[in-house]
Amino acid sequence: MATVNGGISFWYAGTGIPLPREPLPGDAEADVVIVGGGYTGLWTAYYLKQAVPFLRITVLEAKFCGYGASGRNGGWLYNGIAGRDRYAKLHGHDAAVALQQAMNATVDEVVRVAAAEGIDADIQQGGVLEVAYSPAQLARLRAYHERETAFGEKDRVLLGAAESARRIRAAGTVGASWTPHGARVHPVKLLQGLAAAVERLGVTVHESTAVTEIRPKHAVTPYGTVRAPYVLRCTEGFTASVKGQRRTWLPMNSSMIVTEPLSARMWETIGWEGGETLGDLAHAYIYAQRTADGRIALGGRGVPYRFGSRTDNDGRTSERTVAALREVLVRLFPATAGVAVEHAWSGVLGVPRDWCASVQLDRTTGLGWAGGYVGSGVATSNLAARTLRDLVQQDSGQGHGTELTALPWVGHQVRRWEPEPLRWAGVRGMYAAYRGADRRELAGRSAATDPVARYADRLSGRH
Ligand SMILES: Cc1cc2nc3c(=O)[nH]c(=O)nc-3n(C[C@H](O)[C@H](O)[C@H](O)COP(=O)(O)OP(=O)(O)OC[C@H]3O[C@@H](n4cnc5c(N)ncnc54)[C@H](O)[C@@H]3O)c2cc1C
């Protein structure tokens, strides 16, 4: 069976690529205009319209809702947030605990809204299992486990090899950490259900409408300009294509493969009945889910970054990346050695220079944004959206500051990325260093993290 390569993602295989909604017909006015129809843009429209039903909200999407990472991700709806540890250093431990608790609650919030809106997104709340397969990974796993517990996750548990195997029999596992704050989702079913809910509420959504320029009170497109007191940028990995934003967030690639459905026999060998999302402690880490229709979807880093912050061509993925992900799959689950990879694709995520997600509304200009989630935006985008709702309400005099607007990621500023070719060389070098470090750690017996990886972490601003 030939592997389908690109075509946005496997998550569209069942339904096909949707026909786009009507583009913007000409100049228009709104109270809030949202640029980008991924989870961030749609959740923001959802919560704002629910809070203030008379608001005129317009979403402008360059292609179709779910074209970006929201239609391509690994379906880990989980409580990780990029930058929490740095926020602890900047704002104190308690502020970071509040952020973490808000993230824990966000997983439940998405599950709640999906049920309330009748969105069947194959959700299974089986938590997150992160495994280690080398002494160095195990040492990092223990430290990671302790850190997460210190940020208030008292329900997280450390598992030995045998306990971990009772959940998922991933070969070579020497230990694992499990948290209940995670769920497996079908990314596109969630996205499309959310888009439908937003339209039911009365939000206007225009697709095939790329915003070429954002300036105070204006979102400019080739078809006309939407004027609104608030313009919210929700373009994540595509942000570099917006005028003036080239070096704001780096578009980092992530790539995925999905197998054909596995036989009942293979599932007996592998286990994985609890629907946990599965990850590891490698520097170039992987993430995986057992899909509702009995496949394994597994992702990781392929070609990490393309010169000049170019994004992608509908998810096409290099053969080398597909082969590398397949190799990881078979190493973890030897039973899949003869199984076909049905689909491979890639997408871009947004990486700020300090790897910290943030949300902001500039009260003097009415310009706002949310993102820079690095690899964990499925849940974080929901927290960001509720925060943007509160910031807009506060600014427009319809509400006050809330617990969400007080969280430490609100209003965070960071410097821009270096110009090319430094950006390209830096990111490529970092991932080459990570891959080398992973190989050495797997082959060795030392519990110490490979020094090259430590150095790459420091240089890249990741830790
Ligand atoms: C392969 C992959 C796997 C991932 N796996 C996970 C995971 O398992 N768990 C997790 O938590 N996170 C994961 N992520 C990250 C997560 O998917 C994203 O953080 C999240 O979807 C971001 O949502 P968003 O709405 O901010 O951005 P996007 O979904 O990228 O949406 C941005 C939208 O803006 C549109 N747009 C861009 N430019 C313009 C413009 N100029 N005008 C108008 N519209 C524009 C785009 O077409 C796009 O639809 C993954 C990402 C990738 C790529």
The ligand as a MOL file (V3000), in Angstrom:
LIG
                    3D

  0  0  0     0  0            999 V3000
M  V30 BEGIN CTAB
M  V30 COUNTS 53 58 0 0 0
M  V30 BEGIN ATOM
M  V30 1 C 2.1590 17.8650 13.3200 0
M  V30 2 C 1.7260 18.5910 14.5760 0
M  V30 3 C 1.3840 17.8660 15.6960 0
M  V30 4 C 0.9700 18.5180 16.8700 0
M  V30 5 N 0.5320 17.7710 17.9200 0
M  V30 6 C 0.0340 18.4050 19.0100 0
M  V30 7 C -0.5610 17.6550 20.0530 0
M  V30 8 O -0.7100 16.4440 19.9550 0
M  V30 9 N -0.9820 18.3180 21.1600 0
M  V30 10 C -0.8670 19.6690 21.2790 0
M  V30 11 O -1.2370 20.2210 22.3140 0
M  V30 12 N -0.3740 20.4140 20.2550 0
M  V30 13 C 0.0440 19.8220 19.1240 0
M  V30 14 N 0.4930 20.5600 18.0820 0
M  V30 15 C 0.3820 22.0080 18.1660 0
M  V30 16 C -1.0820 22.4520 17.9830 0
M  V30 17 O -1.6700 21.7570 16.9170 0
M  V30 18 C -1.1240 23.9550 17.7300 0
M  V30 19 O -0.4630 24.6150 18.7900 0
M  V30 20 C -2.5290 24.5110 17.6380 0
M  V30 21 O -3.3030 23.7960 16.7170 0
M  V30 22 C -2.4420 25.9710 17.2520 0
M  V30 23 O -3.7280 26.4470 16.9200 0
M  V30 24 P -3.8250 27.8810 16.2650 0
M  V30 25 O -5.2380 28.1230 15.9830 0
M  V30 26 O -3.1330 28.8710 17.1260 0
M  V30 27 O -2.9520 27.7880 14.9250 0
M  V30 28 P -3.3010 27.0450 13.5400 0
M  V30 29 O -4.1320 25.8560 13.7380 0
M  V30 30 O -2.0280 26.8870 12.8000 0
M  V30 31 O -4.2360 28.0890 12.8160 0
M  V30 32 C -3.7620 29.2610 12.2300 0
M  V30 33 C -4.6810 29.5430 11.0610 0
M  V30 34 O -4.3860 30.8350 10.5590 0
M  V30 35 C -4.5290 30.7970 9.1710 0
M  V30 36 N -3.7510 31.9130 8.6440 0
M  V30 37 C -2.4150 32.0050 8.5610 0
M  V30 38 N -2.0540 33.1870 8.0520 0
M  V30 39 C -3.2000 33.8670 7.8230 0
M  V30 40 C -3.4870 35.1460 7.2810 0
M  V30 41 N -2.5030 35.9450 6.8970 0
M  V30 42 N -4.7770 35.5250 7.1900 0
M  V30 43 C -5.7690 34.7160 7.5950 0
M  V30 44 N -5.5480 33.4850 8.1010 0
M  V30 45 C -4.2860 33.0640 8.2120 0
M  V30 46 C -3.9890 29.4450 8.7730 0
M  V30 47 O -4.4470 29.0370 7.4990 0
M  V30 48 C -4.5030 28.5800 9.9060 0
M  V30 49 O -5.7360 27.9730 9.6130 0
M  V30 50 C 0.9280 19.9390 16.9050 0
M  V30 51 C 1.2820 20.6740 15.7690 0
M  V30 52 C 1.6810 20.0190 14.6020 0
M  V30 53 C 2.0400 20.8200 13.3910 0
M  V30 END ATOM
M  V30 BEGIN BOND
M  V30 1 1 1 2
M  V30 2 1 2 3
M  V30 3 2 2 52
M  V30 4 2 3 4
M  V30 5 1 4 5
M  V30 6 1 4 50
M  V30 7 2 5 6
M  V30 8 1 6 7
M  V30 9 1 6 13
M  V30 10 2 7 8
M  V30 11 1 7 9
M  V30 12 1 9 10
M  V30 13 2 10 11
M  V30 14 1 10 12
M  V30 15 2 12 13
M  V30 16 1 13 14
M  V30 17 1 14 15
M  V30 18 1 14 50
M  V30 19 1 15 16
M  V30 20 1 16 17
M  V30 21 1 16 18
M  V30 22 1 18 19
M  V30 23 1 18 20
M  V30 24 1 20 21
M  V30 25 1 20 22
M  V30 26 1 22 23
M  V30 27 1 23 24
M  V30 28 2 24 25
M  V30 29 1 24 26
M  V30 30 1 24 27
M  V30 31 1 27 28
M  V30 32 2 28 29
M  V30 33 1 28 30
M  V30 34 1 28 31
M  V30 35 1 31 32
M  V30 36 1 32 33
M  V30 37 1 33 34
M  V30 38 1 33 48
M  V30 39 1 34 35
M  V30 40 1 35 36
M  V30 41 1 35 46
M  V30 42 1 36 37
M  V30 43 1 36 45
M  V30 44 2 37 38
M  V30 45 1 38 39
M  V30 46 1 39 40
M  V30 47 2 39 45
M  V30 48 1 40 41
M  V30 49 2 40 42
M  V30 50 1 42 43
M  V30 51 2 43 44
M  V30 52 1 44 45
M  V30 53 1 46 47
M  V30 54 1 46 48
M  V30 55 1 48 49
M  V30 56 2 50 51
M  V30 57 1 51 52
M  V30 58 1 52 53
M  V30 END BOND
M  V30 END CTAB
M  END
